[in-house]
Amino acid sequence: MPPFTMTFSIDEQHDGKLLRQFLQENGISRTALTDIKFHGGALLVDGRPVTVRHVLRAGETLSVVFPPERTSDWMDAEAMPLDILYEDDYVLVVNKPAGLATIPSRHHPGGTLANGLLHHYRKQQLDSTVHIVTRLDRDTSGLVLVAKHRHVHHLLSALQQKGHVVRTYEAICHGVIVEDEGTIDAPIGRQSDSIIAREVREDGKSAVTHFRVLERLYGYTYVSLRLETGRTHQIRVHLAYLGHPLAGDELYGGSREMIGRQALHSRQLSFFHPFAGRWYTCSAPLPDDMELLLEATRRRCAD
């Protein structure tokens, strides 16, 4: 497959501009330019190699050719079923099942979503490693946004900081939330006695979660949540902080009586596509275990 390339047609507005300035204005960082210079990329104007000191002229065609990416030696491509809801040359959105880790770790060196995506790339003859834009915990199900190239990841991360990647979750938590909707604005940091668990603490990083009650059930509340920030375990920590831990979330005080994992699902993902220049939205239905929990608590209400 040809290397990842961005092509620009230079118009009158950019006539006389230094290539370096033009690239910076179009989100190509100095790090990316260094990578291009020393690792097999190229800057071409009308097919001719140029440097960043080239003065652009209207009517020229600029091609930015990025070098091939090298996958870590310890990460293997593994065939596995993938529920891909959207894919193009730049991004893909996949519906991750609960129980599947997003990326390899010491405890899960293989069998992760990233291993499966790498196999998918190999079938496409795509020279890229896996770039996860919106990571999910192992036991959280739902939508994950993936960039198919390092530079696309860079652009999407910048858009995410501007609120142009919007994630909506659905969850089932213990107890009955009285307010119909609200905002949890409470900083999150690592618990001092744990390398995994987080907590609300004054010296933590800013974390904001918006919630809306979808349904009140027997001993549980079904809620929709939108993240304004993306801290580790944010929804889990914030709901536990309210006194309503997620069903199944033993780490933060939930019970597994009704479900074997935290009842949290990434339901909808909207993002502004940096190359198509418009918004895309994907949705994934609630998984069976959460549907069964809702049905069981609804029956209790009826009884």
Buried (B, 14 or more C-beta within 10 A) or exposed (E): EEBBEBEBEBEEEBEEBBBBEBBBEBBBEEEBBEBBBEEEBBBBBEEEEBEBEBEBBEEBEBBBBBBBBEBEEEBBBBEEEBEBBBBEEBBBBBBBEBEBBBBBEEEBEEBBBBBBBBBBBBEEEBBBBBBBBBBBBBBBBBBBBBBBBBBBBBBBEEBBEEEBBBBBBBBBBBBEBEEEEBEBEBBBBBEEEEEEBBBBBEEBEEBBBBBBBBEBBEBBBBBBBBBBEBBBBBBBBBBBBBEBBBBBBEBBBBBEEBBEBBBBBBBBBBBBBBEEEEEBEBBBEBBEBBEEBBEBBBEEEEE
